[in-house]
Amino acid sequence: MVLLEYQEPNNRRFHCGGFLISNRYVLTAAHCLLDIPPEWKLINVRLGEHNLKTTRDCVNETPGFEDCNDEPLDITIEGQIPHELYIPRSVNRHYDIALLRLSKTVEFTNFIKPLCLPLSQRLRNKDYNGRELTVAGWGRTETQRQSDIKLRVDVPVLSETNCLQFYKEQGITLLSSQVCAGGVKGKDSCVGDSGGPLMVVDRTAEEENYIAYAMVSFGPRFCGTDNFPAVYTRLRDYIDWIRDHLKP
């Protein structure tokens, strides 16, 4: 996962997430590019982060046996490619997807890796209704403060029918390429998680991979509200769009 860093008039802050899909491209939400205040500027992508308060993150800190990651890596952005059909500040957030082209090639490590997309027909056809998938990020917690540590939570996926009907009752018309997940009290994505992945583990006889099924778009005003799911952009519907906008 990555963090998107913005230059504000008097500060630099992280406001959105995203994830690597290759050594040059990050996938994120279009609203993270187009719905920001005019005085903000997206300047960097941070890779390999876990705890914003520490330079290096370590576990099992027994003297002489520290297991630490590398220092996080900040890379500037060469190009921004929001979906051409996304309408800024739309309540529906249709086509809420964007690519960021990084200014240089990323070298993968144990701590910086791309997330898999549902490229095969087998993965595109999978139905996750009722299953719990994992969403991660540095968004707000129950304290209403942004988390310094990357957190993760499992949330249930709603059926397309229930998702569309629920939001229709809220006056919001969703597309079939949008999916609902959550609606369980205290378990949700939140402000700051936008652009982050909703993931599932795909196991085959040969390997095990995390697949990005969808991406955080928007949700209830109060995150983690019971019976009020969040909305995600389903990525299988945008594979062709992504491929069409990648350059070597």
C-alpha positions in Angstrom: 0.0 0.0 0.0 1.0 3.6 -0.5 0.2 7.0 1.0 -0.5 10.1 -1.0 1.2 13.2 0.3 -0.2 16.7 -0.4 1.4 20.1 -0.1 -1.0 22.4 1.8 -0.5 26.2 2.3 1.4 25.7 5.6 2.0 22.0 5.9 2.4 18.6 4.2 0.0 15.8 5.0 -1.2 12.4 3.9 -4.9 12.4 2.9 -5.4 9.3 0.7 -4.1 5.8 0.0 -3.5 3.7 -3.0 -1.5 0.7 -4.1 1.2 -0.3 -6.6 0.1 -2.3 -9.6 3.5 -2.2 -11.4 6.9 -0.8 -10.9 5.8 2.6 -12.3 2.0 2.9 -11.5 -0.2 3.4 -8.5 -3.9 2.9 -8.5 -6.0 5.3 -6.4 -9.4 7.1 -6.3 -10.2 9.9 -8.7 -11.6 12.0 -6.0 -8.2 12.0 -4.3 -7.0 14.0 -7.4 -10.0 16.1 -8.4 -12.0 16.8 -5.2 -9.2 18.4 -3.2 -9.1 22.1 -2.3 -7.5 24.3 -5.0 -4.6 25.3 -2.8 -3.6 21.7 -2.2 -1.1 19.9 -4.5 -0.4 16.2 -4.7 3.3 15.9 -4.6 4.5 12.5 -3.5 3.7 8.8 -3.1 5.1 7.1 0.0 6.0 3.4 -0.3 6.9 0.9 2.4 5.3 2.8 5.3 3.8 1.2 8.4 4.1 3.6 11.3 4.1 7.3 10.5 5.8 8.1 13.8 8.9 6.0 13.2 11.5 6.1 10.5 12.0 2.3 10.6 9.4 -0.1 12.0 10.6 -3.2 13.9 8.9 -6.2 15.5 10.1 -8.7 18.0 12.7 -6.3 19.3 15.0 -8.7 21.1 18.5 -7.3 21.3 20.4 -8.6 18.4 17.4 -10.1 16.8 15.4 -7.1 15.5 13.3 -7.6 12.5 13.0 -4.2 10.8 11.8 -2.9 7.5 13.6 -0.5 5.2 13.0 3.2 5.6 9.9 4.4 3.6 10.5 5.7 0.1 9.0 9.0 -1.2 8.6 9.3 -5.0 7.4 12.3 -6.9 4.5 11.9 -9.4 5.1 12.3 -13.1 1.5 12.1 -14.3 -2.1 12.0 -13.0 -4.7 10.0 -14.9 -8.2 10.3 -13.4 -11.0 8.4 -15.2 -12.3 10.7 -17.9 -16.0 10.1 -16.9 -15.5 11.0 -13.2 -17.5 14.1 -12.2 -15.7 16.0 -9.4 -17.7 16.3 -6.2 -20.5 14.1 -7.5 -22.4 12.4 -4.6 -22.6 9.2 -6.7 -18.8 9.0 -7.4 -19.2 7.0 -10.5 -15.9 6.0 -12.2 -13.9 6.9 -9.0 -10.6 5.5 -10.2 -7.3 7.0 -11.2 -3.7 6.1 -12.1 -0.6 7.8 -10.9 2.6 7.5 -13.0 5.7 7.7 -10.8 8.7 9.7 -11.7 11.0 6.7 -11.5 10.8 2.9 -11.5 10.3 1.3 -8.1 12.5 -1.5 -7.0 10.5 -4.2 -5.3 11.5 -5.4 -1.8 10.0 -7.5 1.0 8.2 -4.3 2.1 7.4 -2.7 -1.3 5.4 -5.0 -3.6 2.6 -4.6 -6.2 -0.9 -5.8 -5.4 -2.5 -8.2 -7.9 -5.5 -7.2 -10.0 -8.3 -9.6 -11.0 -6.9 -10.1 -14.5 -8.0 -13.7 -15.3 -11.5 -14.7 -16.2 -11.5 -17.0 -13.2 -10.9 -14.1 -10.8 -13.2 -11.7 -12.6 -16.1 -14.2 -12.3 -15.7 -14.8 -8.6 -18.7 -13.9 -6.4 -17.8 -12.5 -3.0 -21.3 -11.8 -1.8 -21.5 -12.5 2.0 -17.8 -13.0 2.3 -15.5 -10.9 4.5 -12.7 -9.2 2.6 -9.9 -7.1 4.0 -9.6 -3.3 3.8 -6.5 -1.5 5.0 -5.2 2.0 5.5 -4.3 4.9 7.8 -7.7 6.4 7.9 -9.6 7.7 10.9 -10.3 5.4 13.8 -13.0 5.5 16.5 -11.1 8.4 18.1 -11.8 10.5 14.9 -8.1 10.9 14.4 -6.0 9.7 11.5 -4.2 6.5 12.5 -0.3 6.6 12.5 -0.2 2.9 12.0 -1.6 1.0 9.0 -4.7 -0.8 10.2 -6.8 -3.6 8.6 -10.3 -4.9 9.2 -12.5 -7.5 7.6 -15.8 -6.3 6.2 -18.7 -8.3 4.6 -19.6 -7.7 0.9 -23.2 -7.0 0.2 -25.1 -8.4 -2.8 -25.4 -6.0 -5.8 -29.2 -5.9 -5.4 -29.0 -4.9 -1.7 -26.3 -2.4 -2.3 -28.1 -0.6 -5.1 -31.4 -0.6 -3.2 -29.8 0.7 0.0 -28.2 3.7 -1.6 -31.2 4.4 -3.8 -33.1 4.9 -0.6 -30.4 7.5 0.4 -31.0 9.3 -2.9 -27.8 8.0 -4.4 -27.7 6.0 -7.7 -24.9 3.6 -8.0 -23.5 1.7 -11.0 -23.0 -2.0 -11.2 -19.3 -1.3 -11.0 -19.7 -0.1 -7.5 -19.9 -2.5 -4.6 -21.0 -2.2 -0.9 -19.1 -3.7 2.0 -19.3 -3.2 5.7 -22.4 -2.1 7.7 -21.0 -3.7 10.8 -20.7 -1.4 13.8 -17.1 -0.3 14.4 -15.7 -2.1 11.4 -15.3 0.1 8.3 -13.0 2.1 6.0 -13.0 5.8 6.9 -11.7 9.3 5.9 -8.1 8.9 4.8 -8.6 5.3 3.5 -9.8 6.5 0.1 -8.0 4.8 -2.8 -7.0 1.9 -0.6 -7.7 -1.7 -1.6 -10.5 -4.1 -0.5 -8.5 -7.4 -0.8 -9.1 -11.1 -0.9 -6.6 -13.9 -0.6 -6.6 -16.1 -3.7 -5.2 -19.6 -3.1 -4.3 -22.0 -5.9 -2.3 -25.2 -5.7 0.8 -23.3 -6.8 0.6 -20.0 -4.9 -1.2 -17.6 -2.6 -1.8 -13.9 -3.6 -3.6 -10.9 -2.3 -6.0 -9.7 -5.0 -7.4 -6.1 -5.0 -11.1 -6.7 -5.5 -12.2 -3.1 -5.1 -11.0 0.3 -3.9 -12.3 2.6 -1.2 -14.6 5.3 -2.6 -17.0 6.7 0.0 -19.2 5.8 2.9 -21.4 7.1 5.8 -20.7 10.4 7.5 -19.9 8.5 10.7 -17.7 5.6 9.8 -18.5 2.2 11.2 -22.3 2.9 11.4 -24.3 -0.3 11.9 -26.3 -1.3 8.8 -24.7 1.5 6.7 -22.1 0.0 4.3 -19.4 1.9 2.5 -19.1 2.0 -1.3 -16.1 0.7 -3.3 -15.1 0.9 -6.9 -15.0 -2.7 -8.3 -11.8 -3.2 -10.2 -12.7 -6.1 -12.5 -14.9 -3.5 -14.4 -11.8 -1.3 -15.1 -9.1 -3.7 -16.1 -9.4 -2.7 -19.8 -9.3 1.0 -18.8 -6.2 0.4 -16.7 -4.4 -1.4 -19.5 -5.3 1.3 -22.0 -3.6 3.9 -19.9 -0.4 2.2 -18.9 2.9 3.1 -20.7 6.2 1.3 -20.5 
